[in-house]
Amino acid sequence: MPQMEMRILELLCSRLCHDLVGPIGAVNNGIELLEESDPAMASEVLPLVTTSARQAWRRLDFFRVAFGFAGGRTSWPAADLRRYASGWLEDGKARLDWPEGPPGEAGELDGSAAKLLLNMILLGAEALPRGGRVSVALQAAGPVSRIGVTAAGPVAALHERVAAVLEGPSRAEDVEARTVQAYFTRRLADAMGASLRLDRGEGRLTLLADAPC
């Protein structure tokens, strides 16, 4: 495997581990407290362990679709993708705004479009360090699915290097930990022949894609 491809994989794996180490570490700490404490402490520690374990499971469930093959499925109902996105954002600062089955919504996305959507949601959440709302809109338009992810909040913004990679083109050798998510998303869109553009305004930014069905 070429050295640059290995570097991208390493950066992506580093990001995944970073997102999982918090909840898994909390589970481990909770178990250690249970082992060392008296039975009366269990009622305080068990909720921490349960919540953290659930959070880690939701993130792994999200990652297997956003980055993996997820059992080799070739298409995903919008309802399933909504559930994954909701689980990912549930314990974070941003909340999901994705109404169930609005008129004109694309009812199903193929595997590549599903990955693209979930990665766009990851970037939307990244743009809301102080919290806010990640809104998702899907629309069937003939041979394409129109995907829109809007991040709105007090300081909604992506780092300029991240935005530059999204708006492309960029070289693999210039990718770093901060920009690898944007690079992966850009490559996903390019590989499936989808458009991808970034629209920025005051207190919000929108990622838009027209993906082949």
N, C-alpha and C positions, 0 to 999 in steps of 0.2 A: 504493500500500500504506500503511495507517495507520502512524503514527509508532511506536506501541507494538509492532506486529508487526515492524517493521524493527529495533527495538532488541533484541527477543528473538533474531532471526536473527543479529544482530551478536554478541551474547553467545555464542550457540551456536558460531558460526564461530571466535570467539576461543578457546573451549575446545578445539575440534578442533585448531586450529593449535598451541595449547600442548602438547597430547598428542603431536603429530607433530614438533615442532621439535627435540626431544632426539635421537631416533634419526637423523633426516635430517641434523642438524648433525654428528653423529658420523661419518656416512658422508662428508660433505664434508671434515671434518678429516682422516679417514683417507686420502682421495684426495690431499689436499695433502701429507701426510707421505710418501706413496709417490712423489710427484713430486719431493720434495726430498731423499729419503734414498737411501742406496746399496741395491743389491739384497739385501744381507743383512738389511735391516730389513723386507723384504716379508713374511717369515714371521711377524713379530710384528704387523704392521699389518693384513694381509689378514683374519685372524679377526675383528678389531674391525669392519672394513667389512662383512664378510659378516653378522655378527650384527646389526648396526644396520640394515642394509638389510632383513633378514628381519623385524625387529621393526616397521619402518615399514610394510612390506607387510601384515603381520598386522593392524596397527591400521587401515589403510585398508580392508582386507577386512571388518573388524568394523564400521567406521563406515558402510559402504555399506548394510548391513542395518539397523543400529540407527537411522540417521537418513535414509537415502535410499530409493530405490525398488528398488535391487538387481535391475535388469533387469525390473522389473514383475511379479515372482513374487507369487502370491497365497497361497502356503502354503510352509511350511518343515518338513522332517523334523527331529525332535528331534536326530538324530545330527549334522546339519549345524550346528545352533545350538550343540551341545556343542563342536564343533570350533572355531567362531568364538570362543566363550567361553574355551576352553583356550588358543588362540593369543593372545588379549588378555592373559590373566593370566600367561602363561608366564614372562615376564622381570620380573614385578613381585614385590612382597612377599607378596601373597596367593596361595594355591593353590586350585585348583578341586576341589570334591568333588561330582561328578555322575556316578554309576555309569551304565554303559551299559545301557539297556533294562530297568530294574527292573520287577517286576510292577505293572500298573496305570498305567504311565507313558503320558501322551498321546503317541502316536506322531508327531503332526504338529500344528503350530500355523498358524493363518492369518497373513497378513502383519502385521496390526496387533498380534496377540498376540505374534508373534516380536519385533517392535520393543520392545514393552513388557517382555518378558523380558530382552532384552539391556540395556535401560536400567536395569532393576532390578539387574542384575549390575554395571553401572558404579557404581551407588550403593553396592552391597554392598562393592565393592573400595575405594571412597572412604572407607568407614567403618573401614578397617583400615590406618591409617598405619604401624603397627609390624608388619604382617603378620598372618596368620591363615588362615582357611579360609572360602571362599565356597561354600556348599552349595546345590544347586538340586534342587527336587522338582517334577515335573509329574504331574498326575493328571487323567485324563479322568473327568468327572462329569456324565453326561448331556449337556445342551446347553452346558456350560461346561468350560473347562480351568482347573484350579486350579494356580496358579503360586506357588511359594514360594522365596524367596531369603534364606538366612540367612548373616550375616556373624558369625563368632566369632573372637575374638582377645584379646590382652592389654588393649587399650584400644578395643574395638569401640564406636564411637559416631559419630553424625552431628552436625554442628554444629546448635545449636538452631534457627537460622534455616532450615536445610535441612529439618529435621524438621517445622517449622511449615508450610513450603510443601507438603511431601508430604501432610500431614494436612489441608491446605487449609481453606477456599478462600483464594486470595491474588490480589492485583491485579498485572497485568502491569507497571504502572509501578513497583512495588516490587521487581521482580526485579533481581538483581545477578549478577556473575560467579560468586559462591559458590553461588547458589541456582538458576541457570538450568537445571542438569541435573534438579533435583528438579521445577522448574516444568514442564519439557518432559515428564517422566515422568507427572506428574499430569494434564496436558492430554491425553496419549496415552490414559490410562485413561478419562478423562471422555468423550473423543470416541468411543470404541468401546463405551461403556456398561459398562465393567468396574469392579468394586469395587477399591479399593486402600487398604490399611491398613498401619500400622507398629506392630510389637510389639517393645518394648524390654525387655531384661533385663540382668542382670549379665554383662558380658563377651560379649554377643551382641545382635544385633537381627535381626528378620525382617520382610521385606516380603512381603505376601500379596496376591494378586489372583485374582479369579474373572472370567475373560475368556470372552466368547461364542466358541464354536468357529466 
